[in-house]
Amino acid sequence: MSKLLKVSTFYAVIIMMLLSLSACGTNDTTSSQKLEEGEPEKMAENKEAESIKTRQYTDVLGREVTIPNKPQRVVALWSVGELLALNTKPVGSTKNLLRFYSEEEQKDIEIVGEGVMGDYEKVLSLQPDLILVYAKATAEELEQYSKIAPTVATAFFGDPFQTLRDVGEIMNKQEQAKQWITAYQERVKKIRVKAANLKEQGEKALVIQFALKDIYLYHSDTFPTIFDAYEFELTDKQKELQKDEAFAPQVVSLELLPEFNADRIFLIVNDDESRAILENIQNSRIWKYLPAVKNNKVYEIQNRISIKDVTTFDWALDEVFQLLEQ
């Protein structure tokens, strides 16, 4: 078997991952602080009226869609992380997308199926006023869901910050999206200072994923937290591979790993079957003599990091820091 086998597309692996199971009150009762009789009903009516107002939005597929001015009931078959960053909980999403998020993040979100596109009847039952899908959705899928509610496609692993801006525009929360990005950039600056004593300048990192019975290498821009936020450098071997404009996710053999000569290795283990492969490799002489292994600088990180949305960026800043502290 060749040491390096190119995989047709990144999308196949990611979709396989997604398809697999894995108002406080006050005691003051003065009339000026009491809600007037009927005010809650008025607020509800105003909210409903706002959701009825519509505007035109052109999605990433170039489709012009009439959407609510301020969507209230969103089913997110994609872009969950962007909604969470905007303090918006979708009313529904898929089990295999939500599994990447914490229990708190998942709270109050109804499961509408397990696959990438969910279950039509379950989505229908939630009576959404907007549905978000990924840009790889078929014309048939788009047409089907558009019968339930306005259906907007968002980018499939595009620029995460631009996707946040797009979802901010969809939700009429453009300013909130802008503020989130600014706050995140400030967090990155602070955590770089905190991490300065935990790593040497110029250290090279390698991120590999154990999935589908193989070891996968992805383009470095799949993991901006490691290579941008924490400023780990690429190995010379990966730099060489990425010079090829046609670079795609690649299956890497155990025998090739020494050529990367990484100071740090971050591991992603996709499932139990993949863990068995990792455990077998860890007993090999090749693995034991890798510099990162000999120096005890190998870290396992949750496969959530592969999702590459802004909420995950925020999570990953803390996650990587904790790993480096070990």
Backbone bond lengths (Angstrom), bond angles and torsions (degrees), N, CA, C in turn:
res aa  C-N    CA-C-N  psi(-1)  N-CA   C-N-CA  omega(-1)  CA-C   N-CA-C  phi
1 M - - - 1.479 - - 1.523 108.54 -
2 S 1.307 119.27 137.77 1.448 121.90 -179.52 1.512 109.93 -67.21
3 K 1.301 115.66 153.58 1.455 119.41 -178.18 1.514 111.93 -66.87
4 L 1.279 116.63 -31.15 1.458 120.31 -173.88 1.508 109.52 -132.01
5 L 1.326 115.09 118.72 1.459 119.72 -177.65 1.511 108.99 -120.17
6 K 1.316 116.96 119.26 1.458 119.52 -179.87 1.508 110.69 -74.61
7 V 1.325 115.63 139.67 1.455 121.86 177.17 1.514 107.25 -97.47
8 S 1.314 116.71 144.05 1.466 120.38 -173.25 1.505 112.65 -53.51
9 T 1.316 117.83 -48.30 1.462 119.58 179.27 1.505 110.51 -150.74
10 F 1.322 114.13 156.24 1.465 121.84 172.12 1.517 110.36 -64.38
11 Y 1.326 115.35 -34.59 1.467 120.47 -173.54 1.518 112.33 -60.40
12 A 1.306 117.97 -37.59 1.463 120.02 -177.05 1.515 110.84 -60.57
13 V 1.328 116.94 -42.33 1.462 120.48 -178.71 1.516 110.77 -68.11
14 I 1.339 116.32 -46.41 1.461 119.69 -178.18 1.516 111.03 -63.41
15 I 1.329 117.16 -44.27 1.460 119.40 -179.89 1.519 110.52 -65.04
16 M 1.326 117.77 -37.02 1.462 119.96 175.62 1.518 110.68 -61.63
17 M 1.332 116.70 -37.82 1.457 120.44 177.43 1.514 110.55 -62.17
18 L 1.331 115.28 -41.49 1.458 119.93 -177.71 1.512 111.85 -73.47
19 L 1.320 116.79 -29.60 1.459 120.19 -178.56 1.521 112.26 -81.11
20 S 1.338 117.34 -23.14 1.466 119.53 -178.37 1.524 110.12 -78.02
21 L 1.366 116.21 151.52 1.464 119.88 179.83 1.538 112.10 -76.39
22 S 0.384 168.17 53.22 1.426 158.33 154.18 1.587 109.14 -57.59
23 A 33.387 162.22 -101.17 0.744 153.88 103.61 1.487 105.35 131.88
24 C 1.173 110.34 76.34 1.467 116.22 176.75 1.523 109.54 -76.84
25 G 1.288 116.28 149.62 1.461 120.08 -179.01 1.505 111.70 -110.80
26 T 1.358 116.76 171.72 1.458 123.28 176.58 1.507 109.40 -118.19
27 N 1.353 116.97 155.28 1.458 121.09 179.85 1.512 111.57 -84.65
28 D 1.320 118.14 -10.30 1.451 122.11 179.20 1.521 108.63 -68.70
29 T 1.320 117.13 125.67 1.461 120.71 -174.96 1.519 112.28 -112.46
30 T 1.334 117.36 24.46 1.451 118.64 178.18 1.503 109.41 -64.98
31 S 1.321 116.08 151.44 1.462 121.04 -173.93 1.517 111.82 -62.12
32 S 1.342 118.13 -29.32 1.459 120.46 -178.39 1.519 112.27 -69.64
33 Q 1.359 116.99 -19.80 1.457 120.24 -178.11 1.508 112.96 -103.59
34 K 1.325 118.83 -4.69 1.456 121.76 178.84 1.515 110.46 -84.22
35 L 1.307 115.76 146.56 1.457 119.36 171.80 1.511 108.58 -70.05
36 E 1.300 116.07 132.41 1.451 118.71 176.52 1.516 109.47 -66.55
37 E 1.315 115.48 151.15 1.454 120.36 -179.57 1.523 109.86 -58.07
38 G 1.294 115.56 129.03 1.462 120.22 178.39 1.514 114.12 87.95
39 E 1.369 118.34 -3.69 1.457 120.13 -177.31 1.526 113.26 -63.31
40 P 1.358 119.87 -42.56 1.465 118.73 176.86 1.517 112.75 -56.85
41 E 1.348 115.37 -39.75 1.459 119.11 179.10 1.523 110.85 -64.59
42 K 1.347 115.27 -38.87 1.458 119.20 179.31 1.531 110.64 -65.23
43 M 1.344 115.11 -40.80 1.465 119.01 179.31 1.518 110.83 -62.43
44 A 1.325 116.35 -42.20 1.463 121.07 178.73 1.516 110.91 -63.50
45 E 1.341 115.33 -41.17 1.462 119.66 179.45 1.524 110.67 -64.34
46 N 1.347 116.09 -41.56 1.458 119.88 179.87 1.529 111.19 -64.04
47 K 1.349 115.40 -40.03 1.460 120.65 178.91 1.519 110.75 -63.47
48 E 1.332 114.97 -43.23 1.461 119.79 179.68 1.520 110.61 -65.51
49 A 1.351 115.24 -41.28 1.459 119.39 -179.79 1.525 110.80 -63.09
50 E 1.352 115.79 -38.39 1.458 120.35 179.66 1.520 110.99 -64.56
51 S 1.354 115.26 -38.19 1.462 118.92 -178.80 1.518 111.84 -71.01
52 I 1.332 117.11 -22.73 1.461 120.86 -179.94 1.529 110.71 -75.93
53 K 1.339 116.93 -31.21 1.455 120.37 177.64 1.528 109.32 -61.40
54 T 1.306 117.01 142.85 1.464 119.89 -176.43 1.522 112.38 -127.76
55 R 1.311 114.56 165.54 1.464 122.32 176.01 1.524 108.14 -151.41
56 Q 1.297 116.81 167.52 1.464 121.79 -179.65 1.526 110.12 -95.19
57 Y 1.321 115.42 138.36 1.463 120.52 177.93 1.529 108.54 -137.45
58 T 1.326 116.29 134.61 1.462 121.23 177.48 1.519 108.80 -102.34
59 D 1.336 117.00 117.95 1.463 120.13 -174.80 1.525 112.03 -85.56
60 V 1.326 117.19 -176.20 1.468 121.51 -174.44 1.523 112.91 -67.92
61 L 1.324 116.98 -15.19 1.462 120.63 176.53 1.522 111.98 -91.71
62 G 1.342 115.98 2.38 1.455 120.44 -179.37 1.513 113.62 81.05
63 R 1.327 117.41 10.90 1.466 122.27 179.70 1.521 109.69 -84.62
64 E 1.304 116.77 129.70 1.466 120.65 175.37 1.522 108.41 -88.25
65 V 1.322 115.89 119.49 1.460 121.43 -174.59 1.522 109.48 -122.43
66 T 1.319 116.15 136.31 1.462 121.04 174.00 1.522 107.95 -84.89
67 I 1.332 116.41 115.68 1.464 120.84 -175.79 1.527 110.58 -121.57
68 P 1.341 117.54 159.78 1.466 120.21 176.29 1.526 110.19 -61.14
69 N 1.315 116.17 147.44 1.456 119.96 178.56 1.521 110.83 -60.06
70 K 1.333 115.62 -43.17 1.466 121.33 176.54 1.525 108.22 -135.04
71 P 1.325 117.23 90.41 1.469 120.13 -177.26 1.526 112.20 -56.78
72 Q 1.321 115.52 138.73 1.466 121.20 -177.51 1.525 112.72 -111.64
73 R 1.329 117.26 -31.88 1.465 121.23 -176.09 1.539 109.01 -127.47
74 V 1.322 114.48 91.68 1.463 120.30 -175.20 1.527 110.44 -102.39
75 V 1.318 115.96 128.04 1.463 120.63 168.49 1.526 106.27 -96.97
76 A 1.327 115.89 119.20 1.466 121.18 -175.67 1.524 110.32 -105.10
77 L 1.318 115.76 99.09 1.457 120.49 172.58 1.528 109.42 -86.18
78 W 1.312 115.55 -0.29 1.460 125.34 174.79 1.518 107.65 -162.27
79 S 1.330 117.95 167.52 1.470 123.61 176.39 1.528 114.25 60.98
80 V 1.324 116.59 33.24 1.469 119.91 174.54 1.527 110.24 -62.28
81 G 1.325 116.49 -44.74 1.459 120.45 -177.46 1.513 113.23 -60.03
82 E 1.323 116.49 -37.37 1.464 119.71 178.81 1.529 110.97 -67.41
83 L 1.324 116.56 -40.78 1.464 119.97 177.22 1.526 110.86 -62.37
84 L 1.321 117.07 -43.79 1.464 120.53 179.71 1.527 111.05 -62.29
85 A 1.325 116.70 -37.75 1.462 120.40 178.16 1.522 111.50 -63.85
86 L 1.320 115.82 -26.42 1.467 121.63 179.12 1.529 111.58 -94.48
87 N 1.343 115.85 16.36 1.475 121.47 -179.79 1.522 112.22 56.99
88 T 1.316 115.58 38.32 1.463 121.39 178.64 1.523 109.06 -123.44
89 K 1.320 116.37 121.97 1.462 120.22 176.32 1.526 108.50 -93.53
90 P 1.328 117.57 122.79 1.466 118.02 173.58 1.521 109.19 -65.61
91 V 1.319 116.72 153.11 1.469 119.01 177.78 1.517 110.58 -76.62
92 G 1.336 117.03 -21.72 1.455 119.93 -179.72 1.514 112.47 -155.14
93 S 1.342 115.54 153.30 1.460 122.14 174.25 1.529 107.43 -160.56
94 T 1.321 116.92 179.89 1.464 120.00 -177.34 1.527 111.65 -90.77
95 K 1.304 115.32 152.79 1.466 121.47 -178.97 1.520 111.82 -60.16
96 N 1.314 116.24 -42.28 1.456 119.15 -174.53 1.516 113.81 -79.31
97 L 1.325 117.54 -13.00 1.455 120.41 170.99 1.523 109.48 -87.14
98 L 1.326 116.30 -43.03 1.460 120.41 -178.62 1.520 112.59 -66.56
99 R 1.318 117.60 -24.25 1.469 119.99 -175.99 1.526 112.84 -61.90
100 F 1.331 116.80 -16.65 1.455 119.49 178.74 1.528 112.56 -81.60
101 Y 1.329 117.07 -10.82 1.462 121.00 -175.09 1.523 111.81 -105.57
102 S 1.326 116.20 162.74 1.461 121.47 -178.11 1.529 110.75 -70.92
103 E 1.320 115.73 164.93 1.467 120.77 178.26 1.521 110.76 -59.15
104 E 1.313 116.70 -40.08 1.460 120.52 -179.81 1.523 110.47 -65.14
105 E 1.322 116.77 -41.01 1.463 120.36 179.21 1.526 111.03 -67.37
106 Q 1.334 116.85 -32.60 1.465 121.24 -179.31 1.528 113.05 -79.17
107 K 1.305 116.62 -18.79 1.461 121.82 -172.93 1.530 111.84 -53.82
108 D 1.330 115.47 133.95 1.476 124.27 176.64 1.531 113.81 71.61
109 I 1.318 118.21 10.02 1.467 120.87 176.15 1.525 108.22 -101.62
110 E 1.311 117.06 120.39 1.464 121.91 -178.54 1.536 110.90 -74.67
111 I 1.320 115.69 142.28 1.461 121.09 176.44 1.531 109.07 -82.32
112 V 1.331 116.55 127.54 1.470 120.47 -178.55 1.532 111.34 -117.48
113 G 1.319 116.31 29.15 1.455 120.16 179.60 1.512 111.02 128.79
114 E 1.334 115.66 178.53 1.459 120.19 -176.27 1.523 113.39 -111.16
115 G 1.312 117.98 -32.06 1.459 120.91 -177.92 1.514 112.29 -76.43
116 V 1.324 115.26 177.14 1.458 121.46 -177.09 1.530 112.23 -58.16
117 M 1.333 117.75 -38.96 1.459 120.95 -174.69 1.525 114.07 -100.76
118 G 1.315 118.09 5.06 1.456 120.24 174.63 1.520 113.78 68.37
119 D 1.333 114.66 -170.41 1.462 122.31 -179.30 1.527 109.20 -110.51
120 Y 1.316 116.14 124.85 1.465 121.69 -174.18 1.521 111.96 -55.66
121 E 1.330 117.16 -48.28 1.463 120.78 -176.22 1.523 111.63 -64.53
122 K 1.324 116.95 -37.92 1.465 120.02 179.60 1.526 110.99 -68.53
123 V 1.322 115.65 -39.19 1.468 119.21 176.20 1.522 109.85 -63.29
124 L 1.306 116.35 -44.75 1.464 121.78 179.41 1.521 111.36 -57.82
125 S 1.328 116.91 -40.42 1.466 121.29 -176.24 1.524 113.08 -64.84
126 L 1.331 117.40 -21.87 1.468 120.54 -179.21 1.521 112.83 -85.11
127 Q 1.317 117.02 -6.32 1.468 122.53 178.49 1.538 112.20 49.47
128 P 1.322 117.09 55.87 1.467 119.29 -179.68 1.523 111.67 -70.82
129 D 1.326 115.26 155.99 1.464 118.79 171.93 1.530 110.69 -102.84
130 L 1.350 116.37 -2.34 1.463 121.65 177.02 1.530 108.91 -159.22
131 I 1.327 116.24 141.85 1.464 121.65 176.99 1.529 108.40 -126.15
132 L 1.332 116.26 129.71 1.458 121.45 176.03 1.523 109.21 -104.62
133 V 1.326 116.68 130.35 1.467 121.74 178.41 1.527 108.69 -129.67
134 Y 1.340 116.29 167.34 1.458 118.78 179.31 1.522 110.50 -85.13
135 A 1.328 115.07 160.37 1.464 120.98 -173.69 1.520 113.55 -69.83
136 K 1.341 117.63 -6.84 1.459 120.99 176.85 1.530 111.97 -90.96
137 A 1.325 117.39 0.97 1.465 120.58 178.79 1.527 109.72 -60.31
138 T 1.319 116.42 142.49 1.462 120.71 -179.30 1.524 110.48 -77.51
139 A 1.323 115.69 162.45 1.462 120.49 177.43 1.523 110.49 -59.22
140 E 1.316 116.28 -36.96 1.464 120.84 179.29 1.526 111.10 -65.79
141 E 1.323 116.52 -41.94 1.470 120.40 178.78 1.519 111.07 -65.66
142 L 1.319 116.09 -41.97 1.463 120.17 178.34 1.521 111.18 -62.07
143 E 1.315 116.03 -43.53 1.464 120.68 179.45 1.525 110.91 -64.27
144 Q 1.320 116.28 -41.99 1.462 120.79 -178.51 1.524 111.37 -62.19
145 Y 1.322 116.77 -49.63 1.464 119.49 -177.55 1.523 112.48 -72.40
146 S 1.319 116.64 -26.57 1.467 119.52 177.84 1.524 112.08 -65.48
147 K 1.330 116.52 -17.76 1.464 120.40 175.91 1.528 111.26 -73.76
148 I 1.333 116.24 -21.20 1.463 121.00 178.69 1.517 110.71 -88.02
149 A 1.336 115.96 -49.17 1.471 121.77 -176.68 1.522 108.52 -161.87
150 P 1.340 117.57 163.52 1.464 119.37 175.23 1.525 109.85 -51.82
151 T 1.324 116.26 130.46 1.463 121.45 -174.35 1.525 109.62 -119.80
152 V 1.324 115.50 120.96 1.460 122.02 -175.02 1.523 109.89 -116.81
153 A 1.324 116.05 133.34 1.466 121.14 177.00 1.522 109.87 -92.77
154 T 1.335 116.01 134.57 1.462 121.28 174.57 1.525 108.59 -115.39
155 A 1.317 116.23 164.85 1.466 121.84 -171.94 1.519 112.77 -59.80
156 F 1.326 115.27 143.61 1.460 121.92 175.66 1.521 108.26 -96.51
157 F 1.332 116.72 98.26 1.451 123.36 -178.94 1.529 112.09 56.11
158 G 1.328 115.75 48.23 1.455 120.25 173.41 1.521 109.42 -90.22
159 D 1.318 117.07 -155.46 1.464 121.73 175.58 1.529 107.99 -66.79
160 P 1.333 118.86 114.40 1.467 121.05 -174.93 1.522 113.79 -58.99
161 F 1.327 116.68 -36.68 1.459 118.91 -178.65 1.525 111.05 -71.76
162 Q 1.334 116.42 -35.91 1.461 118.88 175.53 1.521 110.57 -67.88
163 T 1.328 116.54 -37.20 1.464 119.51 177.27 1.518 110.37 -63.07
164 L 1.332 117.02 -39.37 1.468 119.87 176.41 1.524 110.26 -62.04
165 R 1.327 116.55 -42.32 1.469 119.20 177.72 1.527 110.47 -62.40
166 D 1.328 116.26 -40.76 1.465 120.45 179.11 1.525 111.06 -62.01
167 V 1.329 116.30 -47.58 1.462 119.77 -179.87 1.526 110.02 -67.14
168 G 1.332 116.51 -33.70 1.461 119.78 174.77 1.515 111.40 -60.36
169 E 1.334 116.14 -40.23 1.466 119.89 177.32 1.524 110.94 -68.06
170 I 1.318 116.66 -41.48 1.468 120.69 178.81 1.523 110.70 -59.62
171 M 1.328 116.18 -43.03 1.463 121.67 -176.51 1.521 112.88 -87.14
172 N 1.335 116.59 -0.24 1.463 121.65 -177.12 1.529 110.77 63.27
173 K 1.336 114.90 39.75 1.461 121.15 179.78 1.533 109.46 -129.97
174 Q 1.324 114.89 47.92 1.460 119.99 -176.31 1.527 112.11 -61.40
175 E 1.325 116.61 -42.65 1.458 120.66 -177.76 1.527 110.97 -66.40
176 Q 1.316 116.11 -38.59 1.460 120.21 178.97 1.531 110.80 -64.51
177 A 1.331 116.69 -37.84 1.466 120.46 177.14 1.531 110.55 -63.85
178 K 1.317 115.20 -43.41 1.466 120.30 179.02 1.528 110.80 -61.67
179 Q 1.322 116.62 -43.05 1.468 121.18 -179.69 1.528 111.14 -65.33
180 W 1.339 116.10 -37.11 1.468 119.25 179.99 1.528 110.12 -62.60
181 I 1.316 116.23 -45.42 1.466 120.53 -178.45 1.525 110.76 -62.19
182 T 1.322 116.61 -42.94 1.466 120.76 178.72 1.523 111.02 -62.24
183 A 1.328 116.48 -44.61 1.466 120.95 179.98 1.528 111.10 -64.01
184 Y 1.327 116.50 -39.21 1.467 120.33 179.27 1.526 110.49 -64.77
185 Q 1.308 116.79 -43.59 1.462 120.44 179.88 1.525 111.14 -60.70
186 E 1.328 116.57 -36.40 1.464 120.70 176.53 1.524 110.74 -67.73
187 R 1.321 116.99 -38.77 1.471 121.08 177.33 1.521 110.80 -61.19
188 V 1.321 116.06 -41.87 1.463 120.58 -179.93 1.526 110.36 -60.90
189 K 1.319 117.09 -44.78 1.468 120.86 179.54 1.526 111.09 -58.79
190 K 1.328 115.98 -44.17 1.465 120.35 -177.57 1.522 111.91 -68.94
191 I 1.328 116.29 -39.80 1.464 118.42 -176.47 1.525 111.35 -73.87
192 R 1.316 117.70 -26.71 1.467 120.23 174.51 1.526 110.24 -62.78
193 V 1.319 115.66 -39.91 1.467 120.41 178.21 1.524 110.07 -65.50
194 K 1.339 116.20 -44.53 1.468 120.78 -179.53 1.529 111.69 -63.64
195 A 1.324 115.97 -34.43 1.467 120.40 -175.28 1.526 113.44 -86.47
196 A 1.323 116.64 -4.11 1.463 120.10 -174.99 1.524 112.69 -57.73
197 N 1.324 117.20 -33.05 1.466 120.89 -179.12 1.526 113.18 -86.39
198 L 1.334 116.41 -3.09 1.463 120.55 -176.33 1.523 112.96 -100.57
199 K 1.327 116.82 -6.45 1.457 120.51 -178.72 1.520 110.04 -149.90
200 E 1.310 115.13 155.51 1.459 120.65 177.23 1.525 109.53 -91.02
201 Q 1.306 115.46 146.12 1.461 119.24 177.07 1.528 109.32 -64.24
202 G 1.332 115.54 134.55 1.458 119.91 178.15 1.513 114.81 88.36
203 E 1.331 117.61 3.24 1.467 119.32 178.37 1.527 110.56 -63.58
204 K 1.318 115.44 141.06 1.465 121.51 -179.15 1.526 110.20 -102.97
205 A 1.325 115.01 137.09 1.469 120.34 -177.75 1.523 110.93 -121.22
206 L 1.320 114.15 152.99 1.460 122.16 175.68 1.524 107.77 -130.37
207 V 1.328 116.13 131.63 1.467 121.00 175.77 1.519 107.73 -113.67
208 I 1.328 116.34 123.46 1.465 120.45 178.09 1.519 109.44 -130.19
209 Q 1.311 114.59 149.45 1.465 120.22 -179.34 1.526 110.14 -119.65
210 F 1.312 114.64 134.05 1.465 120.75 174.11 1.522 107.20 -96.80
211 A 1.331 116.05 110.82 1.470 121.46 -176.75 1.520 109.58 -155.62
212 L 1.333 115.72 150.37 1.458 121.09 175.55 1.530 112.23 51.20
213 K 1.326 115.71 38.49 1.473 124.07 176.23 1.525 113.87 69.53
214 D 1.338 117.70 15.94 1.459 120.37 -178.54 1.525 110.85 -138.19
215 I 1.340 114.66 174.58 1.464 122.11 173.57 1.522 106.96 -105.47
216 Y 1.335 116.38 126.30 1.460 120.15 -176.44 1.524 111.55 -112.12
217 L 1.312 114.72 140.69 1.457 122.44 172.75 1.524 107.83 -115.01
218 Y 1.340 116.72 129.73 1.462 121.65 179.91 1.522 110.30 -113.47
219 H 1.304 115.09 164.43 1.461 120.24 174.41 1.526 108.56 -60.64
220 S 1.304 116.24 145.19 1.467 120.69 -176.22 1.526 113.11 -60.96
221 D 1.345 117.40 -25.55 1.464 118.02 -178.97 1.526 112.33 -72.52
222 T 1.333 116.93 -3.55 1.462 120.52 173.61 1.527 110.57 -73.67
223 F 1.336 116.61 -21.35 1.463 121.24 -175.18 1.533 111.08 -127.69
224 P 1.336 117.35 65.40 1.465 120.27 -176.44 1.525 113.72 -64.07
225 T 1.327 117.82 -25.33 1.463 118.76 178.90 1.526 110.09 -61.30
226 I 1.310 116.54 -42.00 1.465 120.84 -177.16 1.524 112.06 -77.44
227 F 1.334 116.76 -45.14 1.461 119.52 -172.94 1.527 114.17 -94.32
228 D 1.307 117.51 -13.76 1.462 120.78 178.16 1.525 109.95 -112.14
229 A 1.325 116.48 -63.85 1.466 119.88 -176.64 1.533 111.74 -59.28
230 Y 1.340 117.01 -47.50 1.468 120.42 -178.52 1.523 113.40 -93.73
231 E 1.295 116.52 -3.22 1.463 123.59 172.08 1.532 114.32 57.34
232 F 1.333 116.69 34.29 1.462 118.38 169.68 1.525 107.73 -71.26
233 E 1.316 116.79 144.80 1.459 120.85 179.77 1.524 110.43 -89.58
234 L 1.323 114.95 158.13 1.462 120.23 174.75 1.524 110.29 -76.22
235 T 1.312 115.47 150.21 1.463 118.79 171.98 1.528 108.63 -69.92
236 D 1.316 116.03 155.85 1.467 119.72 179.22 1.526 110.94 -60.02
237 K 1.326 115.92 -36.72 1.463 119.91 -179.71 1.519 111.06 -63.39
238 Q 1.331 117.08 -43.23 1.459 118.98 -179.52 1.523 111.42 -70.06
239 K 1.324 116.91 -36.17 1.465 119.90 175.54 1.528 110.10 -57.96
240 E 1.322 114.80 -44.12 1.469 120.57 -179.97 1.525 110.82 -61.36
241 L 1.314 116.57 -45.23 1.464 120.86 -179.26 1.521 111.41 -64.85
242 Q 1.322 116.64 -38.88 1.462 120.39 -175.72 1.525 113.31 -78.26
243 K 1.308 117.77 -6.23 1.463 119.94 173.55 1.523 110.62 -66.23
244 D 1.312 115.57 -25.57 1.463 121.23 178.29 1.526 108.43 -73.63
245 E 1.338 117.03 117.33 1.462 121.03 -178.53 1.518 112.16 -61.62
246 A 1.317 116.05 -21.81 1.465 120.68 179.89 1.531 111.65 -90.62
247 F 1.329 116.05 12.18 1.467 119.42 -178.59 1.523 110.35 -53.23
248 A 1.324 114.93 130.42 1.463 121.64 178.64 1.517 108.46 -132.13
249 P 1.330 117.54 164.72 1.469 119.12 174.99 1.521 109.91 -51.89
250 Q 1.305 115.57 138.41 1.453 119.46 -171.82 1.519 111.72 -131.19
251 V 1.314 115.05 144.01 1.453 121.10 172.81 1.528 107.34 -83.05
252 V 1.319 115.51 125.93 1.457 121.47 -176.72 1.523 109.26 -111.85
253 S 1.298 116.74 131.52 1.465 120.09 178.28 1.524 110.08 -80.43
254 L 1.306 115.95 158.22 1.465 121.17 176.10 1.521 110.49 -56.92
255 E 1.322 116.63 -39.05 1.464 121.32 -176.79 1.531 113.06 -63.83
256 L 1.333 116.21 -22.94 1.466 119.67 -178.30 1.528 112.66 -84.87
257 L 1.320 118.22 -21.67 1.467 121.58 -173.82 1.529 114.05 -55.15
258 P 1.335 120.14 -39.37 1.470 118.71 179.10 1.523 113.75 -59.70
259 E 1.327 118.00 -26.15 1.463 120.91 -179.30 1.528 112.31 -67.91
260 F 1.315 117.15 -20.11 1.466 119.82 178.66 1.530 111.22 -78.34
261 N 1.332 117.12 -30.67 1.465 121.77 174.64 1.538 111.55 50.23
262 A 1.320 116.40 50.19 1.466 121.64 -175.75 1.525 111.82 -82.28
263 D 1.333 115.42 142.40 1.466 120.78 174.62 1.526 110.98 -75.02
264 R 1.334 115.42 -33.59 1.466 121.16 179.23 1.530 108.48 -132.59
265 I 1.320 115.33 143.33 1.463 120.37 175.00 1.519 108.72 -125.14
266 F 1.325 115.50 127.74 1.462 121.64 174.68 1.526 107.69 -106.93
267 L 1.325 116.14 124.82 1.463 122.16 -177.15 1.518 111.19 -105.62
268 I 1.311 115.86 138.23 1.461 122.18 170.93 1.522 106.69 -118.82
269 V 1.313 116.72 124.43 1.466 121.14 179.89 1.520 107.82 -112.44
270 N 1.318 116.33 116.28 1.458 120.25 -170.22 1.522 114.46 -77.59
271 D 1.334 117.66 -34.41 1.465 119.51 -175.95 1.527 109.80 -160.72
272 D 1.331 116.25 178.85 1.466 121.03 -177.30 1.529 111.99 -62.51
273 E 1.314 116.00 -38.30 1.466 119.98 179.38 1.525 110.56 -62.82
274 S 1.333 115.22 -40.37 1.464 119.95 178.82 1.526 110.99 -69.14
275 R 1.328 116.65 -33.10 1.464 119.97 178.74 1.532 110.72 -63.96
276 A 1.313 115.58 -37.55 1.466 119.74 178.17 1.527 110.59 -61.59
277 I 1.333 115.80 -37.74 1.467 120.44 178.13 1.524 110.06 -66.29
278 L 1.339 116.11 -43.89 1.465 120.57 178.41 1.527 110.96 -59.48
279 E 1.318 116.40 -46.84 1.467 120.47 -178.08 1.523 111.45 -61.60
280 N 1.307 116.12 -35.69 1.464 120.01 177.56 1.528 110.95 -67.72
281 I 1.330 115.73 -42.51 1.463 120.99 179.88 1.527 111.02 -65.49
282 Q 1.330 116.66 -37.02 1.465 120.46 -177.85 1.528 112.54 -63.10
283 N 1.304 116.52 -18.99 1.464 120.57 178.64 1.524 112.81 -89.33
284 S 1.330 115.44 -2.42 1.463 119.10 -176.95 1.531 111.34 -83.72
285 R 1.312 114.97 153.47 1.466 121.25 178.56 1.527 110.74 -64.95
286 I 1.324 116.99 -38.60 1.472 120.83 -179.60 1.522 110.27 -59.44
287 W 1.323 116.50 -47.77 1.468 120.86 -178.36 1.531 110.71 -63.02
288 K 1.302 116.66 -46.72 1.466 120.98 -175.39 1.523 112.91 -62.53
289 Y 1.351 117.02 -23.03 1.461 119.82 -178.15 1.535 113.09 -99.02
290 L 1.324 117.47 7.12 1.466 119.59 173.91 1.529 108.53 -68.63
291 P 1.348 119.29 138.48 1.468 121.58 -178.00 1.532 113.38 -53.61
292 A 1.323 117.28 -44.28 1.466 120.49 -178.91 1.523 111.28 -63.85
293 V 1.322 116.38 -36.51 1.471 120.67 179.81 1.526 109.88 -69.97
294 K 1.322 116.79 -46.18 1.469 120.74 -179.41 1.532 111.42 -62.08
295 N 1.334 116.81 -32.26 1.465 120.99 -178.59 1.525 113.21 -94.09
296 N 1.341 115.84 9.64 1.467 121.20 177.70 1.533 111.83 57.92
297 K 1.332 115.33 43.89 1.463 120.37 -179.91 1.530 110.63 -123.18
298 V 1.319 114.01 48.69 1.463 121.71 175.38 1.518 107.35 -116.18
299 Y 1.340 116.80 130.26 1.462 121.44 -174.34 1.522 110.20 -128.81
300 E 1.306 115.70 135.91 1.466 119.33 173.80 1.521 108.63 -96.46
301 I 1.313 116.32 127.13 1.459 121.52 179.94 1.524 108.96 -122.45
302 Q 1.315 116.38 146.65 1.466 120.82 -176.88 1.530 111.04 -59.38
303 N 1.333 115.58 148.19 1.467 118.65 -179.35 1.517 112.90 -69.62
304 R 1.317 116.77 -3.02 1.470 120.05 173.82 1.525 110.97 -56.49
305 I 1.319 117.24 -32.18 1.463 120.44 -175.88 1.528 111.80 -60.38
306 S 1.335 117.24 -21.34 1.469 121.18 179.99 1.523 112.82 -74.77
307 I 1.343 116.78 -16.73 1.465 120.47 -175.27 1.525 112.02 -68.78
308 K 1.316 117.39 -32.52 1.466 122.21 171.95 1.528 113.14 59.67
309 D 1.349 115.83 51.56 1.462 119.31 169.01 1.521 108.40 -118.10
310 V 1.326 116.99 168.98 1.460 119.53 -171.51 1.528 112.96 -67.96
311 T 1.325 118.00 -34.86 1.461 119.99 177.17 1.522 109.97 -63.94
312 T 1.315 116.68 -37.34 1.460 120.89 176.51 1.522 110.90 -68.06
313 F 1.328 118.13 -35.82 1.467 120.80 174.56 1.525 109.96 -55.49
314 D 1.330 115.69 -46.75 1.459 121.62 -178.62 1.528 110.22 -61.53
315 W 1.332 115.55 -45.17 1.467 121.28 177.71 1.525 110.83 -62.37
316 A 1.328 116.63 -43.91 1.462 121.56 -174.27 1.523 112.65 -66.92
317 L 1.325 117.72 -30.08 1.464 119.77 177.03 1.522 110.43 -56.00
318 D 1.320 116.26 -47.35 1.467 120.87 179.74 1.524 111.56 -72.61
319 E 1.329 115.91 -39.76 1.466 120.51 -176.96 1.529 111.26 -62.09
320 V 1.311 117.23 -47.16 1.465 120.83 -179.52 1.528 110.41 -66.19
321 F 1.316 116.80 -39.44 1.466 119.95 178.92 1.528 110.77 -59.42
322 Q 1.326 116.17 -44.75 1.468 120.46 179.42 1.526 111.53 -63.01
323 L 1.324 116.68 -37.16 1.467 119.97 177.99 1.530 111.09 -65.54
324 L 1.324 116.03 -42.20 1.462 119.83 -179.17 1.526 111.73 -67.45
325 E 1.317 116.40 -27.48 1.469 120.79 179.18 1.525 112.85 -72.82
326 Q 1.316 117.29 -20.05 1.469 120.64 -176.19 1.532 112.43 -61.45
